[in-house]
Amino acid sequence: MAEVRDLPGGARLLFAPQPGRLSTALGIYVTVGSRHEPREAQGLAHFVEHVLFKGSEFRSARELARSMDRLGGEFDAHTTKDFTAYTARVLAEDLGAALDLMEELVFSPAFPAEAVEAERRVILEEIAEASDDPEDVVWEELAALLFGPEHPLGWPILGRPETIRRIDRRLLRDFFSETYTSPNLVFAVVGALSPEAEEKVWRRLADLAAARFAPTRRSFGNVEAAPVVPPFPSGAWRELCRETAQTHVVLAWPAVPYGDPRLPVLFVLEALFGGSASSRLFQRVREEDGLAYSVYSSLGLHPDAGYLGAYAASGNAEGGRVEEAILREAKALVRGEFTAEEVEEARDFVRRSYLLGRESLSSLRDRLAQELIFTGRILSEEAFLTRLADVTFADVRELAREIFSVEPAVVRLAPCPRGRRSRRKPERRH
């Protein structure tokens, strides 16, 4: 059972004891991601995440790494569009030492000048690597198409080469000092956790939040000031020209945001459409027609927006047929051409995937933290499973009609005819 406690200054602490475990997963989540950056400094949140591992006020990057290795655990970090996460999993006996290390790493960074320049080069290489992956490219271009150039959800988490080159040490420090504050902090501790250990963690983090992370001025990270998500660009498309051996295509339809009560219905619909090996897309496009090796659907969910996407990679000669096959399956769902048995199987798939996710403490920690960040509360396992069990054929049919009746937004990447360049269709936002 997960419990959320308030800490001084607006920080929150999430506990989820898991009896019988040997390890504990902990996380520090800063509710500031790439969507909270200024336009001219795209990639700033991710840049800060990188530099925090490059030395604290007390230890060098190498000394921090050796301290992590001595604990034998897993330490990591990642930046999303909505938040930044610093995570670890260690033996329960090392929880205190891990908290010491994470507190130092996240809240006492040195921002060494030489490390800033080194990480700038690393991030530029990371951007170059992503641009060499056609699958990454079409998904990134899809976000830009869906949210447009003015909304930060359409900007790349990694930033752009020109913005990364402009970010300096002072901007990194300013962003850190103004956003890594109590109102933006969620701490999560999941796994082996006695009542005594829980109380110690709570007291320690309460003191930490009160003494060191009181709110400051907030030029950055003002979620309330984020621009309104634009209407869905129905029928918009982008065609990217690149000499590749395959055609890559992604289609997207508007879906419900993360906190919508129909989220369990969306999970079932997505599993039925392309989220499993027995799904419509996998069976028809790959198994029956043999048009693509890689074909799947995916959900992009934010507190205030959501979309359902379908991706496929095929031989260049088959690209048009693959896109037609995906559209055909979407239209079949609009017409209700699926069975109650398919809904039941998809619902069982979602239920079992959800329960299996509990077996990984790291996955459970991240899911609970994201739910708290996105909705402000934690839905109990029993409540979620009850909502999922209540999903009916009629619920799925109704949501399928709502989603797939909209003309999708499409991004294609393929070799273009000689003389043609990448192009796009003007966006119609409804």
N, C-alpha and C positions, 0 to 999 in steps of 0.2 A: 504494500500500500504506500503510495507516494504522499509525502507531506511537504507543504510549502510554508516556510516561515519568513516573516518580514525582518529585514535588517535595517539598521540606521541609515538614513539618507535615501531610502527607496530601493536599496538592493534587496534581492530575494535569494533564499537558500532552499534548494530542493533536496529532500532526503528520500531515498527509496531502498530500505534495507532488503536484502535478499538472503535469507537464512541458508546455511549450508555451503556458502561460497568461500573460497580461499582468498579472493582478490576483491579490490574495490576500484571502481571507475570514478574518477572525479573530473570536473570540468569547470572552467571559468569562461562564461559566455558574455561577450560585450555586445549589447543590442545595437550595434552600429556596423553596417556593412557598406558595400559599394554604392548602394542607393542613397547614402547619406553624404556622399562626397560632392565637393564643388565640381562643376563641369570641367574646369581647366586643370583639375588635379585627379582625373580618373585613374584608379589604381592605388589611391592613397591608403585605404584601409588595408589592402593586401600588402602593400609595401611596409607598413607599420608591423604587421604580423611577422614578416620576414626578419626585420631588424631586431625585434624583441629577443630573438634567439642568439643575437650576436654579442652578448655581454651585458652584465648588469653593473650597478654601481659598486658591487662587491667582488664579482668574479668575471673572468674572461669567458668568451664563448666556449673555449676548449674545456675550461674548468666546469662550466655548466653541463656540457656534454658528458664529461667523466662522472659527474654526480648523478646524472640520469642513468648512465650505464651501471653504476654501482647498485642502483635499486633494481636493476634487471627488469624494469617495466617497460611500458610503452608511453612515450611522450610525443605529442603531435599538435598540429594547429591547422586550421583552415578558415578561409574567408568565404562568406556567401554574400548574396545581395542584401540580406536582411540583418546579418549578425556575423561576428567573428568568434571563433571557438579555440580555446587552448585546453587540451585534454590529456589525461594520463590514466593508466591502469597499472596498479601495483599490488603487491601482497598486502593484506589487511594490516599486518604489523608495521608496514612502511608508510601508512597513511599520513602520519605526522610529518615525516621527512619529505614526502611528496608535496604536501601543502607548503612546507618551507620553500622548496625549490620553485614551485609554481608561483608563489607569491613574489619571490625575488625576480623571477623571469618576467612576469607580466607587469608588475607594478614598480619595479626599480630599474628600468632599462637605462643603459649608458648612452645609447645612440652614438657609438664611436664613429667618427667621420670616415675613417677608412672602411668600416663595415658598411656604411651607407652606400659608398661608391661601389663596393664589391657586390652588394645585393642589387643595386641598380643593374649591373651587368647580368647578374643571374636572372632577374625578372625579364630583362629584354630577351634573354635566351629562352625563357619560359614562354614568352609571347610568340617568339619565332617557332618554337616547337609546336605550339597549339595551331599556328597558322599553316603548318605542314600536314595537319591531320584533317582530312576533308569532313569527317564526322563532327569534329569539334567546330569546324568552320560553319557548317550549315545550322547547327544549333545556336551558335553565337549570332549568326545573321538573322535567325528566326526571332530571337529576343529583340534585336534592333528593329525588325519589321513590325513586331507586335506592339511595342511600346513607343516607338518613334525616337527621333534624335533628341527630343527635349526632355524625355522622362528618364531618370537614372536607372530604371529597371531595364532599359534598352542598352545600357552601357556595359562593356566587358569588365568583369571582376578584376582581371589582370591589369586593366588600363590599356592605353595605347602607347606605342613607342615615344611619340612626341610629348605625352603628358608625363610619362615616367622620367624622361630626361629633364623635365622642368622641376620635378619635386626635389626640394632640398632638405637638409637636416633640420632647419628651423621649422619648416612646414610639418615635417614628421613629428617633431616634439610638440608643436602647437596642437595638432590633431589629437595626439595621444593625451595631452594634459587636459584637453577640453571634453574628451569623449569617454575616457576610461575612468568614469566617476560613478558614484553610488547609484544614481537613477538608472544607469545603463548596465548594471551588473546582475548577472544570474549565476549563482554557484550551484553545482549539482554534485551530489555524492551518492553513488549507487553501488550496492553489493554487500560484502561482509561489513556489518556495522552494528556494534552493540549499542544499547542505550547510553552507556557511559561515553563511548567514542562519539556518538551523535551529539551529546551535550557539550563535549570538549570542542568539537568542530564548530558548533553554533556560537559558543562564547568567543572563540578565537576570531571567527569571521565577523561577528558583531563588533568586536573591538577594532578590527581592521577597517571595516566600513566606516565606523564613526570617526576614527582618528586620522585616517589617511586619505579617504576618498569622498570627502564632503563635496557637494555640487559646486562647480565653478561656473564661470560664464560659458555659454554654449553657442559658439559661432558655427560649430559643426554638429552633426548628429541630431538635429532637431526633427524628430520623426513627424511631429505634428505639422511641420512646415513643408513636408514632402509634397510634391505636386500630385494632383489627382490623376489616377491611372486613366489614360485616354481610352475612348471606345475601341472595340475590336475592329481591326482593319479588314473587314470582310472582302475576300476576293483579291487582296493584294498579293503580289508575288515578286520575287527577285530571282534572277538567273545569273549565276556566277560562272565565268569562263575559266577553265583550268584544264591543262592536259593531264587527265587521269585515266586509269584503266577502267574505272567504274563511274556510274552516275549515282550521285547521292541526292536524296530528296527527303524533305521533311515537310509534313502538312500539319497545321494546327487549327484547333477550334476553341472557342471560349468555353471555359469551365468555371465551376464555383471556386471561391477563395477558400483558404485553409479552414477558417472558422465557421463555414456554412454548415448548418445541420444536415445537409444532404451529402456530406463528405463520404460516409460509408457507402452510399449509393454510387458515388463517383468511383470509389475504389473497385466496386464490383463491376461497373461498366467498363472501366479501363482494363481490368483483368480479362474480361470477356472479349474485348476488342483486340488487344495486342499485348497484354501484360503477362502472358504465360505460354507454355509450350502447346497447350491445347486451344489457344485463342484463335479467333477468326483470322487475324492477319497471318499468324505463323502457319496455320494449317493450310490456308488457301494460297497465300503468296509463295511460301517456301515449299511446303510438303506436297501440295497437289499440283500447282502450276510450275514449280521449280524456277521461279523468276528471280529470286534473291536468296543469298545465304543469310544476310543480316536483315531482319525486319522485326520491329517491336514498337510498342507505344510507351509513352512516358507522361507523367504529370509534372507541370511546373506550377507550384503553389506558393503563394505569398499571403500575408494577412489581408490584403486588399485586392488580390487578383489571382486568376488561375487560368491555365490552359491545358488542353490535352493534345499531345503531339504524337505523330506517327512517323517513324524513320525507316528508310530502306536503302540498301546499297546493292546495285545490280550492274550487269554488263551494260555498256553504253547503248547497245542495240535494244535492250529491254527496258530502258528507263521510262519511256512513255507507258508501256504496258503495266509496269509496277505501280505507277501513279494512278492509273485507271483502276487497277485492282484494289488499291487502298480506298479510293473514292467509292467503288462499288460496295465494299463491305460497310462503309459508313452509311451509305444510303439504305442498305438492307436493314441496318439497325433503326434508322428513322421509320421505316415501314413496319417495324416490329417483327422482322423475319428472323427471329431466334426463339429458343424454347425455354420453358420453365426449368428444364433440366440443365441447360447451359448456365442459367442464372444461379442455380443451386451449386453447380460445380465451381463457378467463379467465386461465389460467396464462401465456399469451403476453402478455396485457395487463399483468399484474403485472410480468413480466420486463422488458418494454419501458419501462414507467413507471419502474421501478427504475433502469434504465440511463440513461434520459433525465434522471432526477434528478441524475445525476453531472455533467451539462452545466452546471448551476447551482452555482457554488461555494458560494453561500449555503445552498442546499438541502442540499448534501452535508455542509457543516459542521454544520448543525443536526441532520441525521440521525445522523451519527457521534457527536456530543456526546450526543444523547438516548440512543443505544444504550449509550454508556459510563456515563452516569448511571443508567440503568435496570437494566443487567445487570452492570456492572463490567468489561466487556470489549468488544472490537470484533470482530465476525464479519467475516471477509474477504469481499470481493465474490464470490470463487470459491466459498467455502463456502456463502454464501446462495444463489447461483444453482444450486448442486448440490442443496441441500435443496429448492429450488423445483422443479427439474426432476424430482425424485423424487416429487412430489405426484401421487397417483393418484386415479382416480374413486372407488375404495373409501375412500380417506382423506377425501375431501370428503363423501361420503355419510355416513360415520360421524360426522364433526363436525357436519354438518347435522342429523342425528338428535339428537345431544347438545344442540345449541343450540336448535333450533326445536321440540323436544318440550316445552319449558317454556312455560307460558302467559306471554305478554309483559306487561311493564308498559307502560301507555299514558298519554299526556298529550294532551288535546284542548283547543284554544282556538277558541271559536266564539260567535256570539250565542246566548244562552240564552233560553228561553221567558220571557215576562213573569212577574216575581215570583220566578224561580229565581236563586240565587246560585251562585258557584263551589262545587264539591263534590268529594269524594274517596271512594274505596272504601278501607276499612281494609286495611293492608298485611299480607300473609302471607309471612313470610320463611322460606324452606326452605334 
